Amino acid sequence: MSEINEERKNELRQTENYKKTKEIIDRMLTNVLYAQPKRKGLLPSPYTLFQKNCVEFYEKWMEAEEVSEVLKGLKSDVDYNNDKLKSMSQLLAYLGLIESLGVALADMVLILLIANGQEVHTRHHPLKHVKFLQELRKLELGHKLELLKDGGIVLFKEFINKDVRDHIAHLNFIIENNGKVRKKDNSPIHIEKLIDQFWDGIDTMKLIFEDLHFFKRLEKMYEIAKIEKEKPLLP
């Protein structure tokens, strides 16, 4: 996992986004990790489902981290001598970052919400409750953001601009010769500002999970599941 330097961590810990979101995540993790495993008679239990989802999520998270490092290079390692190319690179990087790190972390928090009893359902089939990561992957991003907001996690809607994401995905924008980007209705897209906001949100969420020692637990769950899977079958 890519590291955030200590100065950056200390700055983020002072923000209201960190404090409010950490309080909610901490409460949900405590409930699912320490309270729910003691429950009896639930087959499968919320904790068992949570473990299964976490194991599957870990691989997705590692892939998202790897993709994000490549996308960072589009901004920092390439010397663009053309403003239009630079802006296009930033637009595509923003889209890729949302679809990798942004969606991955959104799914992780939704997994926690599900384990804590919140009903997560598909937009078109409100009676169909989502329980597994594979089902979460099929939900639209906008629906995920609303579900997170309903669960008290408003931070995602602050650092993921769904409207701009859609404009980029559908190539519904214009890049001027000076590199300025605008939508077809002439409203501007300040892509560098959006990228900075995205990293503020991502770094905040990653720090929360780090401070709550969740990434270490996630890795441990994955390693145990891997060992169990590789055990030879008894004759």
C-alpha positions as CSV (number, residue, x, y, z in Angstrom):
1,M,0.0,0.0,0.0
2,S,1.3,3.4,-0.9
3,E,2.4,5.5,2.1
4,I,1.2,8.9,3.3
5,N,4.0,10.9,5.0
6,E,3.6,11.7,8.7
7,E,3.1,15.5,8.1
8,R,0.3,14.7,5.7
9,K,-1.2,12.3,8.2
10,N,-1.2,14.8,11.0
11,E,-2.8,17.4,8.8
12,L,-5.6,15.0,7.8
13,R,-6.2,13.9,11.4
14,Q,-7.2,17.5,12.3
15,T,-9.9,17.8,9.7
16,E,-13.6,17.3,10.4
17,N,-13.9,14.8,7.6
18,Y,-11.4,12.6,9.3
19,K,-12.9,12.9,12.8
20,K,-16.5,12.4,11.8
21,T,-15.9,9.6,9.3
22,K,-13.5,7.8,11.6
23,E,-16.0,7.8,14.4
24,I,-18.6,6.1,12.2
25,I,-16.1,3.6,10.7
26,D,-14.7,2.7,14.2
27,R,-18.2,2.0,15.5
28,M,-19.1,-0.2,12.6
29,L,-15.8,-2.1,12.8
30,T,-16.1,-2.7,16.5
31,N,-19.6,-4.0,16.1
32,V,-18.8,-6.5,13.3
33,L,-15.4,-7.6,14.6
34,Y,-16.2,-7.9,18.3
35,A,-19.9,-8.0,18.9
36,Q,-21.4,-9.9,16.0
37,P,-19.1,-13.0,16.1
38,K,-20.7,-13.9,19.5
39,R,-24.1,-14.1,18.0
40,K,-25.7,-17.5,17.6
41,G,-28.2,-19.0,15.2
42,L,-27.4,-17.0,12.1
43,L,-26.5,-19.1,9.1
44,P,-24.4,-17.6,7.6
45,S,-23.8,-14.9,10.2
46,P,-23.1,-11.3,9.3
47,Y,-19.5,-11.8,10.5
48,T,-19.0,-14.8,8.2
49,L,-20.3,-12.9,5.2
50,F,-18.0,-10.0,6.2
51,Q,-15.0,-12.3,6.3
52,K,-15.8,-13.7,2.8
53,N,-16.3,-10.2,1.4
54,C,-13.0,-8.9,2.9
55,V,-11.0,-11.8,1.5
56,E,-12.4,-11.1,-2.0
57,F,-12.0,-7.3,-1.5
58,Y,-8.3,-7.6,-0.6
59,E,-7.3,-8.7,-4.1
60,K,-9.4,-5.9,-5.6
61,W,-7.8,-3.4,-3.3
62,M,-4.2,-4.4,-4.3
63,E,-5.2,-4.1,-8.0
64,A,-6.6,-0.7,-7.4
65,E,-3.5,0.5,-5.6
66,E,-1.3,-0.8,-8.5
67,V,-3.5,1.0,-11.1
68,S,-3.4,4.2,-9.1
69,E,0.4,4.3,-9.1
70,V,0.4,4.1,-12.9
71,L,-2.1,6.8,-13.1
72,K,-0.1,9.0,-10.8
73,G,2.7,8.7,-13.4
74,L,0.5,10.3,-16.1
75,K,0.6,13.5,-14.1
76,S,4.1,13.5,-12.6
77,D,6.4,11.5,-14.8
78,V,5.4,12.7,-18.3
79,D,6.5,16.0,-19.7
80,Y,3.7,17.3,-21.9
81,N,4.6,20.0,-24.3
82,N,1.0,20.3,-25.4
83,D,-1.7,21.8,-23.1
84,K,-4.5,19.8,-24.7
85,L,-2.6,16.5,-24.2
86,K,-1.9,17.4,-20.6
87,S,-5.6,18.1,-19.9
88,M,-6.7,14.9,-21.6
89,S,-4.3,12.9,-19.6
90,Q,-5.6,14.5,-16.4
91,L,-9.2,13.8,-17.4
92,L,-8.5,10.1,-18.1
93,A,-6.4,9.8,-14.9
94,Y,-9.3,11.2,-12.9
95,L,-11.7,8.7,-14.4
96,G,-9.3,5.9,-13.8
97,L,-8.7,6.9,-10.2
98,I,-12.4,7.0,-9.4
99,E,-13.0,3.6,-11.0
100,S,-10.0,2.0,-9.2
101,L,-9.4,3.5,-5.7
102,G,-12.7,5.4,-5.4
103,V,-14.9,2.5,-6.2
104,A,-12.8,0.1,-4.2
105,L,-13.0,2.1,-1.0
106,A,-16.7,2.8,-1.6
107,D,-17.3,-1.0,-1.8
108,M,-15.3,-1.6,1.4
109,V,-17.5,0.8,3.4
110,L,-20.6,-0.7,1.9
111,I,-19.4,-4.1,3.0
112,L,-19.2,-2.7,6.5
113,L,-22.6,-1.2,6.3
114,I,-24.1,-4.5,5.1
115,A,-22.4,-6.3,8.0
116,N,-23.9,-3.8,10.4
117,G,-27.4,-4.5,9.2
118,Q,-28.0,-1.7,6.7
119,E,-30.1,-2.9,3.8
120,V,-28.3,-2.4,0.5
121,H,-30.4,-3.1,-2.5
122,T,-30.3,-2.5,-6.3
123,R,-31.9,0.6,-7.7
124,H,-34.1,-1.3,-10.1
125,H,-35.0,-4.2,-7.7
126,P,-35.5,-2.7,-4.3
127,L,-36.5,-6.1,-2.8
128,K,-33.2,-7.7,-3.8
129,H,-30.8,-7.2,-1.0
130,V,-27.1,-7.1,-1.8
131,K,-24.8,-9.2,0.4
132,F,-21.7,-10.0,-1.6
133,L,-18.9,-8.0,-3.1
134,Q,-19.6,-9.4,-6.6
135,E,-23.1,-8.0,-6.3
136,L,-21.8,-4.7,-5.1
137,R,-19.7,-4.4,-8.2
138,K,-22.8,-4.3,-10.4
139,L,-24.3,-1.3,-8.7
140,E,-24.1,2.1,-10.4
141,L,-21.6,4.5,-8.8
142,G,-24.3,7.2,-8.2
143,H,-26.4,4.6,-6.3
144,K,-23.4,3.6,-4.2
145,L,-22.7,7.2,-3.2
146,E,-26.4,7.6,-2.1
147,L,-26.2,4.4,-0.1
148,L,-23.1,5.7,1.6
149,K,-24.7,9.0,2.4
150,D,-27.7,7.2,3.8
151,G,-25.3,5.3,6.1
152,G,-23.8,8.5,7.4
153,I,-20.7,8.5,5.2
154,V,-21.0,11.8,3.3
155,L,-17.2,12.1,2.5
156,F,-17.4,10.1,-0.7
157,K,-19.8,12.6,-2.4
158,E,-17.3,15.3,-1.5
159,F,-14.3,13.9,-3.3
160,I,-16.0,11.9,-6.1
161,N,-17.7,14.2,-8.6
162,K,-20.1,11.8,-10.3
163,D,-21.3,14.4,-12.9
164,V,-17.7,15.1,-14.1
165,R,-17.0,11.4,-14.1
166,D,-19.9,10.8,-16.4
167,H,-18.9,13.6,-18.7
168,I,-15.4,12.2,-19.1
169,A,-16.6,8.6,-19.5
170,H,-18.9,9.7,-22.4
171,L,-16.4,12.1,-23.9
172,N,-18.9,14.9,-23.3
173,F,-16.4,17.7,-23.0
174,I,-14.3,20.1,-25.0
175,I,-10.6,20.9,-24.5
176,E,-9.5,24.3,-25.7
177,N,-6.1,24.9,-27.2
178,N,-4.9,26.5,-23.9
179,G,-5.8,23.3,-22.1
180,K,-9.0,24.6,-20.4
181,V,-11.7,22.0,-20.2
182,R,-15.5,22.7,-20.3
183,K,-18.7,20.8,-20.6
184,K,-20.9,21.1,-23.7
185,D,-23.0,23.7,-21.8
186,N,-19.8,25.8,-21.5
187,S,-19.5,25.3,-17.7
188,P,-15.8,24.7,-16.7
189,I,-14.3,21.5,-15.4
190,H,-11.4,22.4,-13.1
191,I,-9.7,19.0,-13.4
192,E,-6.6,19.8,-11.3
193,K,-8.7,20.9,-8.4
194,L,-10.9,17.8,-8.7
195,I,-7.9,15.6,-8.7
196,D,-6.6,17.3,-5.5
197,Q,-10.0,16.9,-3.8
198,F,-10.0,13.2,-4.8
199,W,-6.6,12.6,-3.2
200,D,-7.7,14.5,0.0
201,G,-10.7,12.1,0.3
202,I,-8.7,8.9,-0.6
203,D,-5.9,9.8,1.8
204,T,-8.4,10.5,4.5
205,M,-10.2,7.2,4.1
206,K,-6.9,5.2,3.8
207,L,-5.6,6.9,7.0
208,I,-8.8,6.1,8.9
209,F,-8.5,2.4,8.0
210,E,-4.8,2.5,8.8
211,D,-5.3,4.1,12.2
212,L,-8.0,1.5,13.0
213,H,-5.5,-1.2,12.1
214,F,-8.0,-2.5,9.5
215,F,-5.6,-3.0,6.6
216,K,-3.4,-5.3,8.7
217,R,-6.5,-7.3,9.7
218,L,-7.6,-7.4,6.1
219,E,-4.2,-8.8,5.0
220,K,-4.3,-11.4,7.8
221,M,-7.8,-12.6,6.7
222,Y,-6.5,-12.9,3.2
223,E,-3.4,-14.9,4.2
224,I,-5.4,-17.3,6.4
225,A,-8.0,-17.9,3.6
226,K,-5.1,-18.5,1.1
227,I,-3.5,-21.1,3.4
228,E,-6.9,-22.8,3.9
229,K,-7.5,-22.9,0.2
230,E,-4.1,-24.4,-0.5
231,K,-4.4,-27.2,2.0
232,P,-4.5,-30.6,0.3
233,L,-7.8,-32.5,0.4
234,L,-7.9,-35.4,2.8
235,P,-8.0,-38.8,1.0
